[in-house]
Amino acid sequence: MLKHIVLWKLKDEAAGASKAENAVEMKKRLDALVGVVPGPVEFEVGINIDPEGGVSDIALYSVFESREALKAYAVHPKHVEAGVFIKQVAEERRCVDYEF
């Protein structure tokens, strides 16, 4: 089993929208991958409720059966499509993957 955790800091404004609007849209796009893109055993997206107290605006917590499952998820066209939007609105991305 593999945990895949990603944290994003969003730009104050991007793609014609505010950080808050883009956070909601990003969560919507990521949540839409559940049941469409195979691979994740667990998948949870959260928007930071205390932007003043944190460095990141959005967190993704997910669990995969294997590294291969994560790699297949990463190149799935729907995931890639979501990634295009995320790259437009994100200022910074931090990720950790570990087996447990």
Backbone as CSV, one residue per row, in Angstrom:
resi,resn,N_x,N_y,N_z,CA_x,CA_y,CA_z,C_x,C_y,C_z
1,MET,0.861,-1.189,0.000,0.000,0.000,0.000,0.900,1.242,0.000
2,LEU,0.377,2.295,-0.616,1.148,3.514,-0.773,0.260,4.715,-0.455
3,LYS,0.767,5.616,0.352,0.054,6.870,0.623,0.656,7.952,-0.267
4,HIS,-0.228,8.752,-0.836,0.149,9.848,-1.735,-0.516,11.104,-1.170
5,ILE,0.311,12.006,-0.665,-0.198,13.223,-0.033,0.377,14.427,-0.775
6,VAL,-0.512,15.329,-1.183,-0.088,16.511,-1.929,-0.670,17.747,-1.248
7,LEU,0.146,18.782,-1.135,-0.277,20.074,-0.586,0.003,21.146,-1.627
8,TRP,-0.961,22.007,-1.850,-0.795,23.099,-2.804,-1.003,24.443,-2.131
9,LYS,-0.198,25.406,-2.540,-0.418,26.815,-2.208,-0.899,27.439,-3.509
10,LEU,-2.020,28.136,-3.457,-2.600,28.723,-4.658,-2.192,30.180,-4.825
11,LYS,-2.194,30.617,-6.080,-1.947,32.022,-6.390,-3.119,32.846,-5.866
12,ASP,-2.864,34.087,-5.484,-3.936,34.948,-4.981,-5.032,35.127,-6.021
13,GLU,-4.628,35.176,-7.290,-5.593,35.287,-8.376,-5.003,34.579,-9.586
14,ALA,-5.830,33.805,-10.265,-5.384,33.096,-11.471,-6.604,32.621,-12.242
15,ALA,-6.438,32.448,-13.530,-7.510,31.954,-14.398,-8.794,32.783,-14.238
16,GLY,-8.619,34.078,-13.956,-9.760,34.970,-13.832,-10.577,34.814,-12.567
17,ALA,-9.995,34.183,-11.550,-10.736,33.945,-10.307,-9.831,34.160,-9.097
18,SER,-10.458,34.320,-7.941,-9.717,34.491,-6.689,-9.189,33.158,-6.188
19,LYS,-8.315,33.227,-5.219,-7.780,32.019,-4.587,-8.907,31.157,-4.029
20,ALA,-9.850,31.765,-3.349,-10.962,31.008,-2.755,-11.806,30.324,-3.826
21,GLU,-12.093,31.050,-4.897,-12.875,30.461,-5.996,-12.121,29.315,-6.659
22,ASN,-10.822,29.507,-6.861,-10.021,28.456,-7.477,-9.872,27.234,-6.565
23,ALA,-9.839,27.452,-5.267,-9.771,26.326,-4.334,-11.025,25.454,-4.456
24,VAL,-12.175,26.091,-4.521,-13.431,25.352,-4.669,-13.454,24.600,-6.002
25,GLU,-13.030,25.263,-7.057,-13.010,24.633,-8.384,-12.009,23.477,-8.430
26,MET,-10.875,23.668,-7.811,-9.861,22.610,-7.784,-10.367,21.386,-7.034
27,LYS,-10.996,21.600,-5.896,-11.569,20.495,-5.133,-12.627,19.773,-5.964
28,LYS,-13.464,20.549,-6.632,-14.520,19.964,-7.475,-13.909,19.076,-8.559
29,ARG,-12.871,19.561,-9.210,-12.233,18.798,-10.288,-11.542,17.547,-9.762
30,LEU,-10.895,17.650,-8.626,-10.239,16.469,-8.052,-11.267,15.455,-7.565
31,ASP,-12.291,15.914,-6.881,-13.341,15.006,-6.407,-14.019,14.273,-7.573
32,ALA,-14.097,14.930,-8.715,-14.741,14.327,-9.886,-13.949,13.139,-10.436
33,LEU,-12.709,12.980,-10.012,-11.890,11.854,-10.476,-12.280,10.539,-9.798
34,VAL,-12.898,10.635,-8.621,-13.278,9.440,-7.864,-14.299,8.635,-8.658
35,GLY,-14.002,7.365,-8.828,-14.893,6.478,-9.562,-14.724,6.550,-11.075
36,VAL,-13.952,7.531,-11.542,-13.704,7.689,-12.976,-12.287,7.225,-13.313
37,VAL,-11.340,7.658,-12.500,-9.945,7.284,-12.692,-9.634,6.135,-11.734
38,PRO,-9.296,4.975,-12.273,-9.006,3.836,-11.394,-7.704,4.039,-10.628
39,GLY,-7.614,3.390,-9.485,-6.368,3.418,-8.726,-6.517,3.705,-7.253
40,PRO,-7.130,4.844,-6.892,-7.174,5.171,-5.466,-8.098,4.241,-4.678
41,VAL,-7.607,3.809,-3.529,-8.399,3.032,-2.580,-9.106,3.999,-1.631
42,GLU,-8.408,5.070,-1.288,-8.960,6.169,-0.487,-8.591,7.463,-1.195
43,PHE,-9.456,8.473,-1.105,-9.216,9.726,-1.806,-9.980,10.826,-1.095
44,GLU,-9.260,11.831,-0.639,-9.899,12.915,0.121,-9.208,14.230,-0.218
45,VAL,-10.005,15.244,-0.540,-9.492,16.569,-0.849,-10.078,17.550,0.156
46,GLY,-9.229,18.386,0.737,-9.708,19.361,1.701,-9.148,20.742,1.442
47,ILE,-9.990,21.750,1.682,-9.574,23.152,1.587,-9.249,23.630,2.993
48,ASN,-8.097,24.247,3.141,-7.655,24.754,4.440,-8.686,25.751,4.983
49,ILE,-9.188,25.486,6.184,-10.190,26.376,6.773,-9.561,27.543,7.531
50,ASP,-8.234,27.518,7.690,-7.527,28.591,8.388,-6.354,29.058,7.533
51,PRO,-6.625,29.798,6.463,-5.546,30.203,5.563,-4.480,31.063,6.231
52,GLU,-4.817,31.730,7.312,-3.825,32.544,8.019,-2.860,31.676,8.823
53,GLY,-3.312,30.479,9.199,-2.499,29.619,10.057,-1.772,28.515,9.321
54,GLY,-1.822,28.504,8.012,-1.185,27.424,7.275,-0.412,27.924,6.079
55,VAL,0.414,27.057,5.548,1.213,27.396,4.388,0.523,26.934,3.109
56,SER,-0.329,25.937,3.231,-0.990,25.355,2.069,-2.478,25.671,2.080
57,ASP,-3.042,25.712,0.880,-4.459,26.025,0.728,-5.322,24.784,0.507
58,ILE,-4.749,23.762,-0.132,-5.497,22.544,-0.444,-4.623,21.334,-0.146
59,ALA,-5.263,20.290,0.369,-4.561,19.025,0.643,-5.282,17.886,-0.060
60,LEU,-4.490,16.965,-0.576,-5.015,15.722,-1.137,-4.385,14.580,-0.359
61,TYR,-5.227,13.722,0.191,-4.777,12.511,0.886,-5.344,11.335,0.102
62,SER,-4.475,10.447,-0.349,-4.956,9.287,-1.091,-4.112,8.067,-0.790
63,VAL,-4.718,6.910,-1.003,-4.060,5.626,-0.773,-4.217,4.798,-2.040
64,PHE,-3.128,4.158,-2.442,-3.109,3.291,-3.626,-2.572,1.922,-3.234
65,GLU,-2.976,0.905,-3.983,-2.516,-0.462,-3.730,-1.015,-0.605,-3.964
66,SER,-0.477,0.167,-4.922,0.926,-0.007,-5.302,1.445,1.236,-6.018
67,ARG,2.755,1.251,-6.249,3.361,2.331,-7.032,2.825,2.326,-8.455
68,GLU,2.622,1.132,-8.981,2.101,1.004,-10.337,0.708,1.624,-10.456
69,ALA,-0.123,1.425,-9.436,-1.471,2.010,-9.445,-1.393,3.537,-9.431
70,LEU,-0.470,4.089,-8.659,-0.285,5.538,-8.621,0.209,6.053,-9.970
71,LYS,1.152,5.336,-10.569,1.678,5.746,-11.876,0.579,5.731,-12.939
72,ALA,-0.283,4.723,-12.917,-1.383,4.638,-13.886,-2.374,5.776,-13.665
73,TYR,-2.646,6.093,-12.414,-3.539,7.209,-12.064,-2.961,8.523,-12.597
74,ALA,-1.661,8.708,-12.430,-1.006,9.965,-12.805,-1.112,10.269,-14.298
75,VAL,-1.151,9.242,-15.145,-1.180,9.479,-16.588,-2.575,9.326,-17.202
76,HIS,-3.562,9.030,-16.372,-4.930,8.899,-16.886,-5.368,10.254,-17.461
77,PRO,-6.011,10.258,-18.635,-6.395,11.531,-19.275,-7.228,12.474,-18.399
78,LYS,-8.123,11.956,-17.588,-8.943,12.826,-16.722,-8.085,13.466,-15.628
79,HIS,-7.098,12.725,-15.115,-6.184,13.283,-14.111,-5.302,14.347,-14.762
80,VAL,-4.805,14.055,-15.943,-3.974,15.017,-16.669,-4.768,16.298,-16.941
81,GLU,-6.029,16.148,-17.312,-6.907,17.301,-17.568,-7.060,18.164,-16.311
82,ALA,-7.289,17.530,-15.180,-7.390,18.275,-13.915,-6.066,18.975,-13.610
83,GLY,-4.970,18.308,-13.933,-3.647,18.870,-13.684,-3.374,20.142,-14.460
84,VAL,-3.943,20.268,-15.642,-3.766,21.484,-16.447,-4.324,22.688,-15.682
85,PHE,-5.526,22.532,-15.128,-6.125,23.620,-14.347,-5.286,23.892,-13.093
86,ILE,-4.902,22.834,-12.401,-4.147,22.983,-11.155,-2.847,23.740,-11.404
87,LYS,-2.153,23.431,-12.478,-0.893,24.129,-12.785,-1.125,25.611,-13.052
88,GLN,-2.301,25.965,-13.559,-2.616,27.377,-13.815,-2.817,28.156,-12.516
89,VAL,-3.389,27.507,-11.504,-3.780,28.229,-10.294,-2.844,28.013,-9.110
90,ALA,-1.986,27.008,-9.183,-1.102,26.702,-8.055,0.212,27.467,-8.152
91,GLU,0.628,27.948,-7.021,1.905,28.639,-6.908,2.994,27.655,-6.485
92,GLU,2.589,26.690,-5.676,3.555,25.731,-5.127,2.869,24.392,-4.894
93,ARG,3.630,23.306,-5.090,3.128,21.950,-4.861,4.164,21.186,-4.061
94,ARG,3.707,20.519,-3.036,4.571,19.635,-2.240,3.906,18.277,-2.184
95,CYS,4.715,17.243,-2.327,4.157,15.900,-2.401,5.046,14.934,-1.631
96,VAL,4.407,13.953,-1.015,5.146,12.844,-0.399,4.401,11.558,-0.698
97,ASP,5.147,10.538,-1.085,4.613,9.205,-1.320,5.396,8.254,-0.430
98,TYR,4.683,7.401,0.291,5.397,6.419,1.104,4.591,5.138,1.232
99,GLU,5.335,4.050,1.353,4.699,2.750,1.516,4.453,2.495,2.993
100,PHE,3.390,1.761,3.269,3.089,1.409,4.659,2.569,0.008,4.734
